[in-house]
Amino acid sequence: MQTIPEVDYTRTGDVLLAYQVLGEGDQTLLLVNGFVSHLECIWEEPGLRAFLETLSQNYRLILFDKRGVGLSERISAPPRLEDTLEDILAILQACQCDRVSLLGVSEGGPPALLFAATYPQKVENLILYGSMPKWIRNFDYPWALSRIQYEQWMEQMVAGWGSAVSLDRLAPSQLNSEAFKSWWARALRMATSPASMRAILNAMQTMDVRDALSHVRAPSLILHRRLDQAVPFEGGRYLAQHIANSNLQELPGEDHFWWTEYQTELLDHIQQFLSRSRNSDTATSGDSDVQLSEALTKRELDVLRLAKVGYTNQQIADELHLSLGTVKTYSSALYGKLNARNRTEAIAIARKLGLIV
């Protein structure tokens, strides 16, 4: 077996997170995986190894296992979106990285775009592959699975955990490859237990980050296979329609896995996008002032107004009927949008812009 990059650990709260850093490019790219990951198993699949090694030739590439899966610490409850945002912050701090480009694949897309919306000062670019902001359909979002269909798929995944389950949807091009099927089965067994995966997949039913799309300010590339058998192409189109400064690239093939078909074309899109973004001119400071004053949501303004009169985060949470973690997320978001380092600076800048009195 070829050498596996060294695994490091960092702590966020009481949880230890496993991560890897490879490559020495002047741009940092962090990969946010879907619901299955394992920092050793990923290097055992030749196609995935080739994909990661190619990226690391041009970028400083950061990989990590979310809390509860892979080599990261197991937890008693499924991770929330807020937890994944905290995980990303902890990884960036451990890597001494102030600004990063995010590559969110599949279920890694929602936390990646929510991070971009919440911490605009930290995100240079956003790339989403085979993703969508919500996994369950409703009347204004008709292309996702119904709740019954989703639960049937979840039960199929759990019942077949540890075998080459669901490859007909995830990578139909690999159905005749015994080596790939053996690797996928092992990756599932190593990632987590069937019961833990049931809890993770069940929690995903309530995921909905559509409200965050209009707050993404980073240049964004949406990559999606027209015939993706797991996540409908309409999901990628929806992202592109609701994220400003975004570009949708339709890809050939039908695999949901990003590395198993037309890998060269996918890598070309990613590298060309990051190169163009790096070379493009930044907005003027005057334009930025207008944009950030328009970017604050009503809820962020509510948090800011209560902070101005001296409320603590816990008091703000009680007043607005929010969790403490949600208030911290809103606070971090408005700090980023106002280019403020702390509460005092945020209040002063907001007053200058006329957002509060």
C-alpha positions in Angstrom: 0.0 0.0 0.0 1.2 3.5 -0.8 2.0 5.9 2.0 -1.0 7.5 3.7 -0.5 11.2 4.6 0.0 11.8 8.3 -3.2 12.2 10.4 -3.2 15.1 12.9 -5.8 15.9 15.6 -7.2 19.1 17.0 -9.9 19.7 19.6 -13.1 21.7 19.4 -14.9 21.7 22.8 -14.7 18.1 24.0 -14.4 16.6 20.6 -11.1 15.5 18.8 -11.1 16.0 15.1 -8.8 14.1 12.7 -7.4 16.0 9.7 -4.7 15.8 7.0 -2.7 18.5 5.2 -0.8 17.9 2.0 0.5 20.1 -0.8 2.2 23.5 -0.5 0.3 25.7 -2.9 -0.4 29.4 -2.1 -4.1 28.7 -2.1 -5.7 26.6 0.6 -8.5 24.2 -0.4 -10.6 22.4 2.3 -12.7 19.4 1.3 -16.0 19.0 3.1 -17.1 15.4 2.6 -20.5 13.8 2.6 -21.9 11.5 5.2 -19.2 8.8 4.7 -15.5 9.5 5.2 -12.4 7.9 6.7 -9.0 9.5 6.3 -7.2 6.2 5.8 -9.7 4.4 3.6 -9.9 7.3 1.0 -6.3 6.6 0.1 -7.0 3.0 -0.6 -9.2 3.7 -3.7 -6.8 4.5 -6.7 -9.2 6.9 -8.4 -9.9 8.9 -5.3 -6.2 8.9 -4.4 -5.4 10.3 -7.9 -8.0 13.0 -7.5 -6.6 14.2 -4.2 -3.0 14.0 -5.2 -3.7 16.1 -8.3 -5.3 18.8 -6.2 -2.4 18.7 -3.8 0.0 19.5 -6.6 -1.4 22.9 -7.0 -3.0 23.7 -3.6 -2.5 23.3 0.1 -5.2 20.6 0.5 -6.9 20.0 3.9 -9.0 16.9 4.5 -10.9 16.1 7.7 -13.4 13.6 9.2 -16.4 15.2 10.7 -17.1 14.5 14.3 -18.7 11.1 14.7 -17.3 9.4 11.6 -13.9 8.1 10.3 -11.0 8.8 12.6 -12.6 11.7 14.5 -14.1 11.1 17.9 -17.4 9.4 18.2 -20.3 11.4 19.7 -23.5 10.5 21.5 -25.8 12.4 19.1 -25.7 13.1 15.3 -23.7 16.2 14.4 -25.7 19.4 13.6 -24.8 21.8 10.9 -23.6 24.2 13.6 -21.2 21.5 14.8 -19.7 21.1 11.3 -19.2 24.8 11.1 -17.3 24.7 14.5 -15.3 21.7 13.1 -14.2 23.7 10.1 -13.3 26.7 12.3 -11.2 24.4 14.5 -9.4 22.8 11.5 -8.6 26.2 10.0 -7.2 27.5 13.3 -5.1 24.4 13.7 -3.7 24.9 10.2 -3.2 28.6 10.8 -5.4 29.4 7.8 -7.2 32.8 7.7 -8.8 32.4 4.3 -9.8 29.2 2.5 -11.5 27.9 -0.6 -14.2 25.3 0.2 -15.0 22.2 -1.8 -18.3 20.8 -0.5 -19.3 17.5 -2.1 -22.7 15.9 -1.8 -23.9 16.2 1.8 -20.8 18.3 2.5 -22.4 21.1 0.3 -24.9 22.5 2.9 -22.3 23.0 5.7 -19.8 24.4 3.2 -22.2 27.0 1.8 -23.5 27.8 5.3 -20.0 28.4 6.4 -19.4 30.7 3.4 -22.6 32.7 4.3 -21.7 32.9 8.0 -18.0 33.6 7.7 -17.6 35.6 4.5 -14.3 37.0 5.7 -12.8 33.5 5.8 -14.0 32.1 2.5 -12.2 33.0 -0.7 -14.1 30.7 -3.0 -16.9 28.1 -2.8 -17.2 25.0 -4.9 -20.2 22.7 -4.6 -20.3 19.3 -6.4 -23.4 17.1 -6.6 -25.2 18.9 -3.9 -28.4 20.7 -3.0 -29.6 22.8 0.0 -32.4 20.4 1.1 -32.9 16.7 0.9 -36.7 16.3 1.3 -39.2 17.7 -1.2 -42.0 20.1 -0.6 -44.5 22.0 -2.8 -41.9 24.6 -3.9 -39.0 22.2 -4.0 -40.4 19.2 -6.0 -37.3 17.3 -7.3 -36.0 15.9 -4.1 -37.1 12.6 -2.5 -40.4 12.5 -0.7 -40.0 11.7 3.0 -41.2 8.2 2.4 -38.7 7.7 -0.4 -35.9 9.1 1.7 -36.8 6.8 4.6 -36.9 3.8 2.3 -33.4 4.7 1.0 -32.1 5.3 4.6 -33.4 1.8 5.6 -31.8 0.3 2.6 -28.4 1.9 3.5 -28.6 0.8 7.1 -29.7 -2.8 6.2 -26.8 -3.1 3.7 -24.2 -1.3 5.7 -20.8 -3.0 5.3 -21.7 -4.3 1.8 -21.5 -2.5 -1.6 -24.9 -0.9 -0.9 -26.5 1.8 -3.1 -23.7 1.7 -5.7 -26.4 1.7 -8.4 -27.1 5.3 -7.4 -23.8 6.4 -6.2 -21.4 5.0 -8.8 -23.2 2.8 -11.4 -20.0 2.9 -13.6 -18.4 0.8 -10.9 -21.0 -2.0 -10.5 -18.8 -4.5 -12.4 -15.7 -3.7 -10.5 -15.2 -6.1 -7.6 -12.2 -4.1 -6.3 -14.3 -1.0 -6.1 -17.2 -2.8 -4.4 -14.9 -4.3 -1.9 -13.4 -0.9 -1.1 -16.8 0.8 -0.7 -18.0 -1.9 1.7 -14.8 -1.5 3.8 -15.1 2.3 3.7 -18.6 2.0 5.1 -17.6 -0.4 7.9 -14.7 1.8 8.9 -16.6 5.1 8.7 -19.2 4.4 11.5 -21.7 1.8 12.8 -25.1 1.2 11.2 -26.9 2.7 14.2 -24.9 5.9 14.1 -25.4 6.2 10.4 -29.1 5.8 10.8 -29.1 8.7 13.3 -27.0 10.9 10.9 -29.2 10.1 7.9 -32.3 10.7 9.9 -31.1 14.1 11.0 -30.4 15.1 7.4 -34.1 15.0 6.7 -34.6 18.3 8.5 -31.6 20.0 6.8 -32.6 23.1 4.9 -30.1 25.9 4.2 -32.0 27.7 1.4 -32.2 30.9 3.5 -28.4 31.1 3.5 -28.0 31.1 -0.3 -28.6 34.8 -0.7 -25.9 35.6 1.9 -23.0 33.8 0.1 -20.6 36.4 -1.2 -17.7 34.3 -2.3 -17.3 33.5 -6.0 -19.1 30.1 -6.4 -18.8 27.2 -8.8 -21.6 24.7 -9.0 -20.7 21.3 -10.5 -23.3 18.7 -11.2 -23.7 15.7 -13.5 -26.8 16.0 -15.6 -27.7 12.3 -15.1 -26.6 12.1 -11.4 -28.5 9.1 -10.1 -28.4 10.2 -6.4 -28.9 13.9 -6.4 -31.0 15.4 -9.2 -29.4 18.0 -11.5 -32.3 20.4 -10.5 -30.6 20.7 -7.1 -27.5 22.1 -8.6 -29.5 24.4 -10.8 -31.4 25.7 -7.7 -28.1 26.5 -6.0 -26.8 28.5 -9.0 -30.1 30.4 -9.3 -30.0 31.5 -5.7 -26.3 32.1 -5.1 -25.1 35.5 -6.5 -21.8 35.4 -8.4 -22.1 31.7 -9.1 -21.5 29.6 -12.2 -23.2 26.3 -13.0 -21.2 23.7 -14.9 -23.1 20.7 -16.3 -20.9 17.6 -16.3 -21.2 14.4 -18.3 -21.8 11.0 -16.7 -24.3 9.6 -14.2 -22.1 8.7 -11.1 -22.7 10.7 -8.0 -19.2 10.1 -6.8 -17.1 12.8 -8.1 -13.9 10.9 -9.0 -15.2 7.8 -10.8 -16.1 9.4 -14.1 -14.5 12.2 -16.3 -12.1 13.1 -13.5 -9.8 15.1 -15.7 -12.7 17.4 -16.8 -13.8 17.9 -13.2 -10.3 18.8 -12.1 -10.0 21.2 -15.0 -13.2 23.0 -14.0 -12.0 23.3 -10.4 -8.5 24.5 -11.2 -9.6 27.0 -13.9 -12.2 28.5 -11.5 -9.7 28.9 -8.7 -7.1 30.4 -11.1 -9.6 32.9 -12.5 -10.8 33.9 -9.0 -7.3 34.5 -7.8 -6.5 36.7 -10.7 -9.8 38.7 -10.7 -9.9 42.2 -9.3 -11.4 42.7 -5.8 -14.3 45.1 -5.1 -13.5 48.6 -4.0 -13.9 49.5 -0.3 -16.8 51.8 -1.1 -18.7 49.1 -2.9 -18.0 46.7 0.0 -19.5 49.1 2.5 -22.8 49.2 0.5 -22.8 45.4 0.1 -22.2 44.6 3.8 -24.8 47.1 4.9 -27.3 45.3 2.7 -26.1 41.8 3.6 -27.2 41.8 7.3 -30.3 39.7 7.8 -33.2 40.8 10.1 -32.1 38.3 12.7 -28.5 39.5 12.6 -29.7 43.0 13.2 -31.9 41.8 16.1 -28.8 40.2 17.6 -26.7 43.4 17.0 -29.3 45.7 18.6 -29.5 43.6 21.7 -25.7 43.4 21.9 -25.6 47.2 21.7 -27.7 47.6 24.9 -25.4 45.1 26.7 -27.2 41.8 26.5 -24.9 38.7 26.9 -25.1 36.0 24.3 -27.2 33.9 26.6 -29.6 36.8 27.3 -29.9 37.4 23.5 -30.7 33.7 23.1 -33.4 33.8 25.7 -34.9 37.0 24.3 -35.0 35.7 20.7 -35.9 32.1 21.6 -32.7 30.8 20.0 -30.0 28.4 21.1 -26.8 29.8 22.4 -24.9 28.2 19.5 -27.2 29.9 17.0 -26.6 33.3 18.6 -22.9 32.7 18.3 -23.3 31.8 14.6 -25.3 35.0 13.9 -22.7 37.0 15.8 -19.8 35.5 13.9 -21.7 36.1 10.6 -22.3 39.8 11.3 -18.8 40.3 12.5 -17.5 38.9 9.2 -19.9 41.0 7.1 -18.9 44.2 9.0 -15.2 43.3 9.0 -15.3 43.6 12.8 -13.0 41.7 15.2 -15.4 41.8 18.1 -18.7 43.1 19.4 -17.5 46.6 20.2 -16.1 47.1 16.7 -19.3 45.7 15.1 -21.5 48.1 17.0 -19.3 51.1 16.1 -19.3 50.1 12.4 -23.0 49.5 12.3 -23.7 52.9 13.8 -21.4 54.5 11.2 -23.4 52.8 8.5 -26.7 53.8 10.0 -27.8 50.2 10.7 -28.4 50.9 14.4 -28.7 54.1 16.4 
